[in-house]
Amino acid sequence: MSSARDKDDALELERKEAIGRKLVIAEFLFISSVMMVVPTRAPIVLGLKNGDVQAAAKIVGMMSSTAAFIELWVNPVFGQLSDMMGRRPFFMIPPITNALLHTLVFAFPKLLWVNFMDRAITGSMIFAFKAPLSAALSDLFAGPQLAEWLAKQQAAFGLGLTFGSLLGGKIGGHKSFLGSSIMFLITMLFAQTTLPETLQLADRKKEFVLAACSPLRFLKLFKGKATSTLSIAVALQSFGDYLNLYDINFLFLKTGFNAGPPEIAKYASAVGVTNFASGFTMTHAIKTIGQQRATLLANSMWALSMTLFGTAKAVPQIGLSLMAMCFGHTRNSAVAAYIQKHGQAAGMGKSEIAAAQANLLAIIKVGIPVFYANIFVKATTNGRNVPGMPYIVCAILTVLAQLSFWTIDPERVEAKK
């Protein structure tokens, strides 16, 4: 009897892991589509602003902040509907939306308002896709297993970052937006034809609560000490997320190293390789030293990486920064798994938790690009020449994230009140 049960458990685990791999592939395809335009978007804006780096910095910052503002309204709606209707429908809307808008940029690359609208809306769709995907992984796995699969999801993100950046840089200019549109359509087809529904009928919510669609729904995470502390840690970590830094990366490399689109594409690709490597190092670290020590390692290495990058005066130091990134990109995977654990214990739905976390980060993202852009401008004007100052600030915030994480015991689950 025991042998038969073990065999059934092994088959069930094998089934879940097969689905997990498909979800990870979907992440890779989607992020590849996103990253294809990263090496070309900022140069397009810079050209439209006649080469004025400071003016371009302000525009790209406003683009990213607007995307985060839109995301505030999208995430809670998608999160609640995903807990009601399942995950699969929400693997289709973001790719279709992004494909249509990128096609518009391809057709009208010299219109700033078209570029702005595209960046704002497609940027808001990134986590509209990633949150249901993370929720699907939480349908399949829990605890350390979930943390490991979230790290693998981040590895797929890194691989997509590398592949998409290389492909976009190779295509070049506004044509990369058409290539990205095609890749988004491939993503949608893959998701719709290969991904099964992971949310069981018994787990679906029956009612749509309008109040739950508020952009402030993330405040529910702050009702308990554990979820609030973990959320603060993730929020501080998010200041170093590549999607919050890539616009300012171009300006830093352009100012400090006179880098052009080909060099930007190579750097983005190198970051993608480190992101991919970080997914595997974090998975191994969680298995061998546990989620808490793995988080300490990742936060420490990310702070080191940002410090090395921000103070770099030569290419070899950028190389050292990239090496440190191999251990730091996935610093929030274990923390996010703990948030799922404590959020579910408090009665929240899995996608609701993922969407609430995404909304918290979206609120912060409203200010992060402008925050870094203003630091960059102040650090490079009036006789000042410290273009790497945004990264020094990022390193400090990462240290604060670790200090916040240390203030609780994330393994202890509070009783539901």
C-alpha positions in Angstrom: 0.0 0.0 0.0 2.8 2.4 1.0 4.7 1.5 -2.2 1.7 2.3 -4.4 1.1 5.6 -2.6 4.8 6.5 -3.0 4.5 5.7 -6.7 1.4 7.9 -7.1 3.1 10.7 -5.2 6.1 10.4 -7.5 3.9 10.5 -10.6 2.0 13.6 -9.3 5.2 15.4 -8.6 6.5 14.5 -12.1 3.2 15.9 -13.5 3.6 19.1 -11.6 7.2 19.6 -12.5 6.3 19.1 -16.2 3.8 21.9 -15.9 6.3 24.0 -14.0 8.8 23.7 -16.8 6.2 24.9 -19.3 5.4 27.9 -17.1 9.1 28.7 -17.0 9.3 28.5 -20.8 6.3 30.9 -21.0 8.2 33.3 -18.8 11.3 33.0 -21.1 9.2 33.7 -24.2 7.4 36.7 -22.7 10.5 38.4 -21.3 12.4 37.8 -24.6 9.6 39.7 -26.3 9.8 42.5 -23.7 13.6 42.8 -23.9 13.8 43.0 -27.7 13.0 46.7 -27.6 15.2 47.6 -24.6 18.4 48.3 -26.6 16.5 50.5 -29.0 13.8 52.4 -27.1 16.1 54.8 -25.2 18.2 55.6 -28.3 14.9 56.4 -30.1 13.9 58.8 -27.3 17.4 60.3 -27.2 17.1 61.0 -30.9 13.7 62.6 -30.6 15.2 64.9 -27.9 18.1 65.8 -30.2 20.7 64.1 -28.2 19.9 65.8 -24.9 20.8 63.1 -22.3 19.2 64.9 -19.3 15.9 65.5 -21.2 15.9 61.9 -22.4 16.4 60.7 -18.8 13.4 62.6 -17.6 11.2 61.3 -20.4 12.1 57.6 -19.9 11.6 58.1 -16.2 8.1 59.5 -16.8 7.4 56.6 -19.2 8.3 54.0 -16.5 6.4 55.8 -13.8 3.3 56.0 -15.9 3.5 52.3 -16.6 3.7 51.7 -12.9 0.6 53.9 -12.3 -1.4 52.0 -14.9 -0.2 48.7 -13.3 -1.8 49.8 -10.0 -5.2 49.4 -11.5 -4.5 46.4 -13.7 -2.9 44.1 -11.1 -5.7 43.8 -8.5 -8.3 43.3 -11.2 -6.3 40.6 -12.9 -5.4 39.0 -9.6 -9.0 38.7 -8.4 -10.3 37.5 -11.8 -7.4 34.9 -11.9 -8.5 33.5 -8.6 -12.1 33.3 -9.9 -11.6 32.2 -13.5 -8.3 30.4 -13.5 -4.8 31.3 -14.8 -5.0 30.5 -18.5 -7.1 33.5 -19.7 -4.6 35.9 -18.3 -1.7 34.5 -20.3 -3.4 35.9 -23.4 -4.3 39.6 -22.7 -0.7 41.0 -22.0 0.9 39.4 -25.2 -1.9 40.6 -27.5 -1.9 44.1 -26.0 1.9 44.5 -26.3 1.9 43.1 -29.8 -0.6 45.7 -31.0 1.2 48.6 -29.4 4.7 47.6 -30.5 3.3 47.4 -34.1 2.2 51.1 -33.7 5.7 52.1 -32.7 7.1 50.2 -35.7 4.7 52.2 -37.9 5.2 55.6 -36.3 8.7 55.6 -34.6 9.1 59.4 -34.8 6.0 60.2 -32.8 7.0 60.7 -29.1 3.4 60.2 -27.9 3.2 56.8 -29.6 6.5 55.8 -27.9 5.3 57.1 -24.6 1.9 55.3 -24.8 3.6 52.1 -25.9 6.1 52.2 -23.0 3.5 53.1 -20.4 0.9 50.4 -21.3 3.3 47.6 -22.3 5.3 48.2 -19.1 2.2 47.7 -17.1 1.5 44.4 -18.8 4.8 42.8 -17.6 3.5 41.9 -14.1 0.0 41.4 -15.4 1.5 38.3 -17.1 4.1 37.4 -14.4 1.6 37.5 -11.4 -0.8 34.8 -12.8 2.3 32.8 -13.8 3.7 33.0 -10.2 0.2 32.2 -8.9 0.2 29.1 -11.2 3.5 28.0 -9.7 2.0 28.4 -6.2 -0.9 26.2 -7.2 1.6 23.5 -7.9 4.2 24.0 -5.2 4.6 25.3 -1.6 7.4 26.1 0.8 11.0 25.5 -0.2 9.8 23.9 -3.5 7.9 27.1 -4.4 11.0 29.2 -3.6 13.1 27.0 -5.9 10.6 27.2 -8.7 10.3 31.0 -8.3 14.1 31.0 -8.6 13.8 29.0 -11.8 11.2 31.5 -13.1 13.8 34.2 -12.5 16.4 32.1 -14.3 14.0 32.0 -17.3 13.6 35.8 -17.0 17.4 36.1 -17.2 17.6 33.8 -20.3 14.8 35.9 -21.9 16.7 39.1 -21.0 19.8 37.8 -22.8 18.1 36.3 -25.8 15.7 39.2 -26.3 18.4 41.9 -25.9 20.7 40.2 -28.4 17.9 39.7 -30.9 16.6 43.2 -30.5 20.1 44.7 -30.8 20.7 42.6 -33.9 17.5 43.7 -35.6 18.1 47.3 -34.5 16.0 50.5 -34.6 12.2 50.6 -34.9 12.2 47.2 -36.7 12.9 45.6 -33.3 9.4 46.6 -32.3 7.9 44.5 -35.1 10.1 41.6 -34.1 8.9 41.9 -30.5 5.3 41.9 -31.7 5.8 38.6 -33.5 7.5 37.1 -30.4 4.5 38.2 -28.2 2.2 36.4 -30.5 4.4 33.2 -30.3 4.2 33.6 -26.5 0.4 33.7 -26.6 0.1 30.7 -28.8 2.5 28.7 -26.7 0.6 29.5 -23.5 -2.8 28.7 -25.0 -1.8 25.5 -26.6 0.5 23.9 -23.9 -0.4 25.3 -20.5 -3.1 23.5 -18.5 -5.2 25.2 -15.9 -3.6 24.9 -12.5 -6.3 26.4 -10.3 -8.7 23.7 -9.1 -12.5 24.4 -9.4 -12.9 24.0 -5.6 -10.3 26.8 -5.0 -11.9 29.4 -7.2 -13.7 32.4 -5.7 -17.3 32.7 -6.6 -17.9 36.5 -6.2 -16.2 39.5 -7.8 -15.6 42.1 -5.0 -15.3 45.6 -6.4 -13.5 46.8 -3.3 -10.8 44.3 -4.0 -10.0 46.0 -7.2 -8.6 49.1 -5.4 -5.0 49.9 -6.2 -4.5 50.1 -2.5 -5.5 46.4 -2.1 -1.9 45.7 -1.3 -2.5 47.2 2.2 -4.0 43.8 3.1 -0.5 42.5 3.2 0.2 44.9 6.1 -2.4 43.5 8.4 0.0 40.9 9.9 3.5 41.5 11.2 5.1 38.8 9.1 3.5 39.8 5.8 4.1 43.5 6.4 7.8 43.0 7.3 8.3 40.7 4.3 6.5 43.1 2.0 8.8 45.9 3.2 11.8 43.7 2.4 10.6 42.9 -1.1 9.8 46.6 -1.7 13.3 47.7 -0.8 14.7 44.9 -2.9 12.7 46.0 -5.9 14.7 49.2 -6.2 17.4 47.0 -7.7 15.2 45.1 -10.1 16.5 45.2 -13.6 13.2 46.4 -15.0 13.5 49.5 -12.7 17.1 50.1 -13.7 17.4 49.4 -17.4 16.3 52.9 -18.6 18.9 54.6 -16.3 21.6 51.9 -17.3 21.7 53.4 -20.8 22.2 56.9 -19.5 25.0 55.7 -17.1 26.8 53.7 -19.8 26.4 56.5 -22.3 27.8 59.1 -19.9 30.5 57.1 -18.3 31.6 54.9 -21.2 30.2 56.6 -24.3 28.3 53.3 -25.0 26.0 53.1 -28.0 23.1 50.7 -28.8 25.4 47.8 -29.6 27.2 48.1 -26.3 23.9 48.5 -24.5 22.6 45.4 -26.1 25.8 43.5 -25.0 25.5 44.7 -21.5 21.8 43.8 -21.3 22.7 40.4 -22.6 25.4 39.9 -20.0 23.0 40.9 -17.3 20.6 38.3 -18.6 23.3 35.6 -18.4 23.9 36.6 -14.8 20.2 36.5 -14.1 20.0 33.0 -15.6 23.0 31.9 -13.5 21.5 33.5 -10.4 18.3 31.3 -10.8 20.4 28.2 -10.5 22.7 29.5 -7.7 19.7 30.5 -5.7 17.9 27.2 -6.2 21.1 25.4 -5.0 21.5 27.8 -2.1 17.9 27.2 -0.9 18.4 23.5 -1.0 21.7 23.5 0.8 21.6 26.4 3.3 17.9 27.2 3.5 15.8 30.1 2.4 16.9 32.6 5.0 20.7 32.2 4.5 20.2 32.1 0.7 18.4 35.5 1.0 21.3 36.9 3.0 23.8 35.7 0.4 21.8 37.1 -2.5 21.2 40.5 -0.9 24.9 40.8 0.1 26.0 40.0 -3.5 23.5 42.4 -5.0 24.7 45.3 -2.8 28.3 44.5 -3.8 27.3 44.4 -7.5 25.6 47.8 -7.4 28.5 49.3 -5.6 31.0 48.0 -8.1 28.9 49.1 -11.0 28.2 52.6 -9.7 31.9 53.3 -9.0 33.2 51.7 -12.2 35.7 53.7 -14.2 36.9 50.8 -16.4 35.3 47.8 -18.1 37.0 45.2 -15.8 35.1 46.6 -12.8 31.8 46.2 -14.7 32.9 42.6 -15.2 33.3 42.1 -11.5 29.9 43.7 -10.9 28.4 41.2 -13.4 30.0 38.3 -11.5 28.4 39.4 -8.3 25.1 39.6 -10.0 25.3 35.8 -10.6 24.4 35.4 -6.9 22.0 38.4 -6.4 19.3 38.7 -9.0 17.0 36.1 -7.4 17.2 37.7 -3.9 13.4 38.0 -3.6 12.4 34.5 -4.6 12.6 33.1 -1.0 11.0 36.2 0.4 8.1 36.0 -2.1 7.6 32.3 -1.1 7.3 33.3 2.5 4.8 36.0 1.6 2.7 33.3 -0.1 3.0 31.1 3.0 1.9 33.8 5.4 -0.7 35.4 3.1 -2.5 32.1 2.6 -2.4 31.5 6.3 -4.2 34.9 6.6 -6.9 33.7 4.2 -5.8 35.5 1.0 -6.0 33.8 -2.4 -2.8 32.8 -4.2 -3.2 35.1 -7.2 -4.5 37.8 -4.9 -1.3 37.6 -2.9 0.8 37.8 -6.1 -1.2 40.7 -7.4 -1.1 42.5 -4.1 2.7 42.1 -4.0 2.9 43.3 -7.6 0.8 46.3 -6.8 3.0 47.2 -3.9 5.9 47.1 -6.2 4.0 49.0 -8.8 3.3 51.9 -6.4 7.0 52.1 -5.7 7.8 51.9 -9.4 5.7 55.0 -9.9 8.5 56.9 -8.1 11.6 54.7 -8.7 12.4 55.8 -12.3 11.9 59.5 -11.6 13.8 59.0 -8.3 16.8 57.5 -10.1 16.5 60.0 -13.0 16.6 62.9 -10.6 19.6 61.5 -8.7 21.4 61.0 -12.0 20.7 64.5 -13.2 21.8 66.1 -9.9 24.9 63.9 -9.8 25.9 64.9 -13.4 25.2 68.7 -13.4 26.6 71.9 -11.8 30.1 70.5 -12.0 29.3 67.1 -10.4 30.3 64.0 -12.3 29.1 61.0 -10.3 26.8 59.2 -12.9 26.8 56.0 -10.8 25.2 57.6 -7.8 21.8 55.8 -8.4 23.5 52.4 -8.0 25.2 53.5 -4.7 21.7 54.4 -3.4 20.4 51.0 -4.7 23.1 49.2 -2.7 22.1 51.0 0.5 18.5 50.1 0.0 19.4 46.5 -0.6 21.2 46.4 2.8 18.1 47.9 4.4 16.0 45.1 2.8 18.1 42.5 4.5 17.9 44.3 7.9 14.1 44.3 7.6 14.1 40.6 6.7 16.1 39.9 9.8 13.6 41.4 12.2 11.2 38.4 12.0 11.2 34.6 12.0 9.6 33.9 8.6 9.3 30.2 9.4 6.8 30.9 12.1 3.2 31.2 10.8 0.8 33.3 12.9 -2.5 31.8 13.8 -5.4 33.0 11.6 -7.6 35.4 13.5 
